[in-house]
């Protein structure tokens, strides 16, 4: 995408005019300071004061400070954004002097000139500077975003507005550990504390990824951002550096022939019901919304694209859009947990790791607050609170609390309660969707939907002339009417397996749906879609009919995939046969399939499904463990006995990571509390080699009947053990006091209190060595490194590396920290160099030269080595710049870094020049090489860019881009080149 010049407006126009006056002033040999002093003399005289007597504002005066006036003018290096004076009188007093000094003698500022500057000032002072079309779009977007993203039960009271019931969630930065995708609740967070989920929209990163399981609140959060940001802009509180949000579905961005601006324009046109002219032209998205702002793309439903290639294509398209010049976009992509290689497309395209954030589910308190707000739209506050308490108690009794912590489930449970307040709650997810679907069908009877369908059939048939045509159409339409429930499932299954087309087009492939020859295709398509819409199971969306949420699509698709014995047998084989799809399919969809398979006894399908599950889990491994944990959390109807046995095996499998084993124990508590608590108790009696695990075990036991005293005893015992070493006394005491004052401390809070001792006294190891010996101290230090904050882990690894006999262990841990996303890699790299400089150079150089590693990680290693040993790092950058297997962007970055290093600038420039002149590179890469050279050596880069503007080996786009980059380089002051 090429940039389009933006017309100056508002603040930019005022700044440009002031900049032009500033240049004229310099040409006359006068200074800005002298102009301010002259303006102040004039202001004093106009006020009847002595012109030579200062009148500072701190004394109630009107003098302008030189610094304040300087801030109005543009800076050569662009280091500071110019400000706009609050009062026009202040501005005009200075401008009048500047005009007087820079015009021919005798020519005084005219009244028309003052009016022009006043208009410039007023435009610059406008809250946003948005033009009318963008404001019209935001008006419509605000109205649309106030609606609840999920439809209720058709025919009953509509869901409350989002603002009435919305409960804010938290998110946490996700660490990269190379383990691939995570199921719901199985994320690995960094040490950073959770923050309000809305903070993701204020990040400076060009792209952020928001991850949550099915129904986890992603769409609601994006809608809330759209509403809040639209209100800020329209109310005049939007910041100049803010972003104007545009919600767009990933499906709208799919397709090689759909550029990003075209998809955004279509997204704004889809708001036509909320405004007279909300649609923006495609060309409008090639310019910023206003000076200083960008478009913020809220991309929803990436996981709804049917295959990995499409998802990667959309991500690559977005990455290239945000990297365009000029910078027009920021982007937040919402998706369910995805495989690492898919999201890595963003990292590779942008040349940096794109941050990912886990949207955390509701807490139990959030569920109560949400329920009370929802019920408060029906009953008075006191009654709503009473019903909410009773409702959340019923959730707890039915073991549905965890399910209700998923925002979509909380919404649907509230809907079910309002529709059937005296009925018991369902105990599993599929039953829950069964009841919701039954309610829709029940409501359809009251709405006389069947009669509406008959009217639609009669209307279609009546439009035909010949008796035979009417007979054929009548039979075809009646057949479609009879098949509607089956057609809904068929449509869902076709969509989930990758057959993306409008509903009528997909249903045309169904063997029982045949368009009568005399009925026009468009008329037939409209008829079929009308019947589907009236069922209440599908809703009208911007790109046609669709299911109200991805989980509804999965539920109906699963019902179709298990509709009869043959289909169930085929589905069972696809899931667990050779090359079984259980590894690749969306876990939520698999959960619905398993519910259907396990619920039938026909021909032993349920028994065979249970046997396949047992074979899968018997095979062991991390993938099988995550599969079972995810399905239990989704409340899939897994057989309780065999599932409990397998979870027990996972919990004690030494081949699994400690985190996975501990999760298996905690999930086992949900399946079999007796077996789970027995296993927890046995773990509690074991050695405390890992502080984090010990605390988790104690916390879990404290919530189990019969063990509520065991958990506190574990924590108290660990605190007492810490007390034995005198230098730990403060930490142990602080821990006990915290548990007394606040017994319900979260795990994170407990750990923070326990680790205070390490922060308070680095020399605590001396006392501990005397108490428990070096081996025990080393094990504890190692556990601190693997489960603590960046600073504390680094400190523990340093201490360990200095213990006699444990230098290699400490160095190994420091080496690990240099690659962890949770840490500032530079500090552990420097510490490793202090402990073992030879190892530091060898490790970092080896990582940088390893072709199996990603470009990003190779360059990160090179940067660390440069900070540890400049000469070794410089030689490494030279090697990377010349390495043919390294992708061109990586080679460019390496050569560019080299060109900015003292003593290596000439070699870096030579490498960049060779790349710019190399015919084997793409046009864009050659221009980038020349532009990069321009940053290090302005004259040499300019000469190279000028040559590329007429280079016949470049295409028209390449020559045009070279011309633009040359112009940008020449605009820089000579000292900045």
PELIN-V201872 format. One record per pair of residues at least 24 apart in sequence whose C-alpha atoms are under 8 Angstrom apart, sorted by sequence separation. I is the first residue (numbers start at 1). J is the second residue. D is the distance in whole Angstrom. If there is no record, write none. Layout:
BEGIN
i;j;d
I;J;D
I;J;D
END
This chain:
BEGIN
i;j;d
40;64;7
170;194;6
171;195;6
197;221;8
201;225;8
223;247;8
261;285;5
368;392;6
412;436;8
504;528;6
644;668;6
677;701;7
731;755;7
811;835;7
841;865;7
874;898;6
909;933;6
942;966;6
92;117;8
170;195;5
171;196;6
222;247;7
261;286;7
367;392;8
504;529;6
572;597;8
625;650;7
731;756;6
732;757;8
811;836;7
815;840;8
840;865;8
64;90;8
170;196;4
171;197;5
503;529;7
731;757;4
169;196;6
170;197;4
198;225;7
319;346;6
323;350;7
398;425;7
400;427;7
644;671;6
677;704;7
730;757;7
841;868;8
874;901;8
909;936;8
942;969;7
36;64;7
168;196;7
169;197;6
184;212;7
315;343;8
398;426;8
399;427;7
453;481;7
614;642;7
618;646;7
643;671;8
644;672;6
648;676;8
778;806;7
785;813;8
807;835;8
815;843;8
841;869;8
848;876;8
909;937;8
916;944;8
942;970;8
36;65;8
168;197;7
184;213;5
316;345;6
320;349;7
398;427;6
568;597;7
610;639;7
617;646;6
728;757;6
774;803;8
882;911;8
36;66;6
88;118;7
183;213;7
312;342;6
315;345;7
316;346;6
319;349;6
320;350;8
395;425;8
620;650;7
677;707;8
684;714;7
874;904;7
878;908;8
881;911;7
302;333;7
311;342;7
312;343;7
315;346;6
319;350;6
394;425;8
558;589;7
562;593;7
640;671;6
644;675;8
648;679;8
662;693;7
673;704;8
782;813;8
841;872;8
845;876;7
849;880;7
855;886;7
859;890;7
905;936;8
913;944;8
923;954;6
927;958;7
938;969;7
297;329;7
299;331;7
302;334;7
303;335;5
480;512;8
561;593;8
614;646;8
640;672;8
790;822;7
855;887;7
923;955;7
33;66;6
36;69;7
88;121;7
294;327;8
295;328;6
296;329;6
297;330;6
298;331;6
299;332;6
300;333;6
301;334;6
302;335;5
303;336;6
312;345;6
316;349;7
479;512;8
480;513;6
759;792;7
762;795;8
790;823;5
794;827;8
798;831;7
802;835;8
888;921;8
294;328;5
295;329;5
296;330;5
297;331;5
298;332;5
299;333;5
300;334;5
301;335;6
302;336;8
308;342;7
479;513;8
554;588;7
555;589;7
558;592;6
559;593;7
562;596;7
621;655;7
622;656;6
626;660;8
629;663;8
633;667;8
662;696;8
666;700;7
727;761;7
758;792;7
790;824;7
794;828;6
801;835;7
851;885;7
856;890;8
899;933;8
919;953;7
924;958;6
927;961;7
931;965;7
294;329;5
295;330;6
296;331;5
297;332;6
298;333;6
299;334;6
300;335;7
303;338;8
554;589;5
558;593;5
562;597;7
621;656;7
625;660;8
629;664;7
632;667;7
658;693;8
662;697;8
719;754;8
829;864;7
833;868;7
851;886;7
855;890;6
859;894;8
923;958;5
927;962;6
931;966;8
934;969;7
294;330;7
296;332;7
297;333;8
298;334;8
569;605;7
576;612;7
727;763;8
728;764;7
829;865;8
889;925;7
892;928;8
896;932;6
900;936;6
84;121;8
364;401;7
367;404;7
476;513;7
551;588;7
555;592;6
559;596;7
565;602;7
568;605;7
572;609;7
727;764;5
830;867;8
888;925;7
892;929;6
896;933;7
899;936;6
924;961;8
32;70;8
367;405;6
476;514;7
551;589;8
554;592;7
558;596;7
565;603;8
622;660;8
629;667;7
826;864;6
830;868;6
927;965;8
931;969;8
939;977;8
86;125;8
366;405;8
371;410;8
375;414;8
476;515;7
598;637;7
625;664;8
825;864;7
829;868;7
938;977;4
84;124;7
288;328;6
370;410;8
374;414;7
476;516;7
583;623;8
587;627;8
591;631;6
598;638;8
727;767;6
892;932;8
896;936;8
937;977;6
84;125;7
287;328;7
364;405;7
503;544;8
595;636;6
726;767;7
826;867;8
936;977;7
286;328;7
362;404;8
363;405;6
473;515;8
502;544;7
503;545;7
594;636;7
595;637;5
725;767;5
935;977;6
285;328;8
362;405;4
367;410;7
371;414;7
473;516;6
502;545;7
587;630;7
588;631;8
591;634;7
594;637;7
595;638;8
725;768;6
934;977;7
361;405;5
362;406;6
472;516;6
488;532;7
587;631;7
592;636;7
594;638;8
244;289;7
361;406;6
362;407;7
591;636;5
361;407;7
473;519;8
588;634;7
725;771;7
469;516;8
484;531;8
724;771;8
469;517;8
480;528;8
484;532;7
699;747;7
244;293;7
246;295;7
248;297;7
250;299;6
469;518;6
488;537;8
43;93;7
242;292;8
243;293;5
244;294;6
245;295;6
246;296;6
247;297;6
248;298;6
249;299;5
250;300;6
251;301;8
481;531;7
22;73;8
42;93;8
240;291;7
241;292;5
242;293;5
243;294;5
244;295;5
245;296;4
246;297;5
247;298;5
248;299;5
249;300;5
250;301;6
251;302;7
696;747;7
240;292;5
241;293;5
242;294;7
243;295;5
244;296;6
245;297;6
246;298;6
247;299;6
248;300;6
249;301;6
250;302;5
695;747;7
240;293;6
241;294;8
243;296;5
245;298;7
247;300;7
249;302;8
251;304;8
18;72;8
19;73;6
39;93;6
250;304;8
251;305;6
464;518;8
18;73;6
19;74;6
39;94;5
250;305;7
255;310;8
464;519;8
695;750;8
18;74;8
254;310;7
695;751;8
15;72;7
254;311;8
260;317;7
496;553;7
15;73;6
16;74;8
36;94;6
39;97;6
260;318;7
496;554;7
15;74;6
35;94;7
38;97;7
254;313;7
692;751;7
254;314;6
493;553;8
253;314;6
260;321;7
492;553;5
493;554;8
496;557;7
35;97;6
162;224;8
492;554;7
35;98;7
493;556;7
494;557;8
250;314;7
492;556;6
493;557;4
492;557;5
493;558;7
491;557;8
15;82;7
460;527;8
489;556;5
490;557;7
493;560;7
488;556;7
489;557;5
493;561;7
489;558;8
149;219;7
489;559;7
490;560;6
149;220;6
456;527;7
489;560;5
148;220;8
11;84;7
25;98;7
28;102;7
149;223;8
486;560;7
25;101;7
222;298;6
21;98;7
25;102;6
146;223;8
21;99;8
24;102;6
145;223;5
146;224;8
222;300;8
453;531;6
145;224;7
21;102;8
145;226;6
146;227;6
219;300;7
453;534;8
145;227;5
218;300;8
142;226;7
143;227;8
141;226;7
142;227;5
449;534;7
141;227;7
142;228;8
449;535;7
243;330;8
142;230;6
141;230;7
142;231;7
691;780;8
689;779;6
690;780;7
139;230;7
444;535;7
689;780;6
692;783;8
138;230;5
444;536;8
691;783;7
690;783;5
691;784;7
441;535;7
689;783;7
690;784;8
139;234;8
440;535;8
441;536;8
692;787;6
138;234;7
440;536;7
440;537;8
135;234;7
437;537;8
128;233;6
14;120;6
127;233;8
13;120;7
14;121;7
128;236;6
127;236;5
128;237;8
10;120;7
11;121;8
14;124;7
126;236;8
127;237;7
128;238;6
10;121;8
13;124;8
127;238;7
128;239;7
11;123;7
12;124;8
127;239;8
128;240;7
207;319;8
10;123;5
11;124;4
9;123;8
10;124;4
11;125;7
9;124;8
10;125;7
207;322;8
219;334;8
10;126;7
206;322;6
218;334;6
218;335;8
11;129;8
10;129;6
433;552;8
9;129;7
210;332;7
212;334;8
214;336;7
433;555;7
206;329;7
207;330;6
208;331;6
209;332;6
210;333;6
211;334;6
212;335;7
213;336;5
206;330;5
207;331;5
208;332;5
209;333;5
210;334;5
211;335;5
212;336;5
213;337;6
205;330;8
206;331;6
207;332;6
208;333;6
209;334;6
210;335;6
211;336;5
212;337;6
430;555;7
207;333;8
209;335;7
211;337;6
144;271;7
141;271;7
144;274;6
137;268;7
140;271;6
143;274;6
201;332;7
140;272;8
200;332;8
141;274;8
140;274;5
140;275;5
139;275;7
137;275;8
140;278;6
136;275;7
139;278;8
137;277;7
138;278;8
136;277;7
137;278;4
218;359;8
136;278;5
137;279;6
217;359;8
137;280;7
216;359;7
133;277;8
134;278;8
216;360;8
217;361;8
133;278;7
209;354;7
211;356;7
216;361;6
133;279;8
134;280;7
208;354;6
209;355;6
210;356;6
211;357;6
212;358;6
133;280;7
207;354;6
208;355;5
209;356;5
210;357;5
211;358;5
212;359;5
207;355;8
208;356;6
209;357;6
210;358;6
211;359;6
212;360;7
205;354;8
208;357;8
210;359;7
205;355;8
184;337;8
183;337;7
134;289;7
182;337;6
181;337;6
182;338;8
181;338;5
200;357;8
131;289;8
180;338;8
181;339;5
130;289;6
131;290;8
180;339;5
181;340;6
130;290;5
180;340;5
129;290;6
179;340;8
180;341;8
128;290;7
129;291;7
178;340;7
197;359;7
430;592;6
430;595;7
189;358;8
187;358;7
174;355;8
173;355;7
174;356;6
173;356;6
174;357;5
173;357;4
174;358;6
172;357;5
173;358;6
171;357;6
172;358;5
171;358;5
172;359;7
171;359;4
172;360;7
170;359;6
171;360;5
217;406;7
306;495;8
169;359;7
170;360;5
216;406;5
217;407;6
306;496;6
169;360;6
170;361;8
215;406;6
216;407;6
217;408;7
306;497;6
307;498;7
169;361;7
215;407;6
216;408;7
306;498;5
169;362;7
215;408;5
305;498;8
306;499;8
215;409;7
306;500;8
167;366;7
167;369;7
167;370;6
166;370;7
165;370;6
429;634;7
429;635;6
430;636;8
428;635;5
429;636;7
165;373;5
428;636;7
164;373;7
165;374;6
428;637;7
164;374;8
164;377;8
160;374;7
160;377;7
403;633;8
402;633;8
403;634;7
403;635;7
304;550;7
152;412;8
153;415;7
152;415;7
270;542;5
267;542;8
12;291;7
11;291;7
6;287;6
9;290;8
10;291;8
4;286;6
5;287;7
6;288;7
9;291;7
3;286;7
4;287;6
8;291;8
153;436;8
3;287;8
153;439;7
154;440;6
153;440;6
156;443;8
155;443;6
154;443;7
155;444;8
153;443;8
154;444;8
252;543;8
155;447;7
1;321;7
3;324;7
2;324;7
3;325;6
4;326;8
1;324;6
2;325;7
3;326;5
215;549;8
214;550;7
215;551;7
214;551;7
214;588;7
154;536;6
153;536;8
151;548;7
150;548;6
150;549;7
183;587;8
183;626;7
182;626;8
183;627;8
183;629;8
184;630;6
183;630;5
184;633;7
353;856;7
351;855;8
352;856;6
351;856;6
348;854;8
348;855;7
348;856;7
347;856;8
351;889;8
351;890;8
191;788;7
192;789;8
191;789;5
191;790;7
190;821;8
191;822;7
190;822;5
177;820;8
176;820;7
177;821;8
175;820;8
176;821;6
175;821;6
175;822;6
77;972;8
76;972;8
77;973;8
76;973;7
77;976;7
END
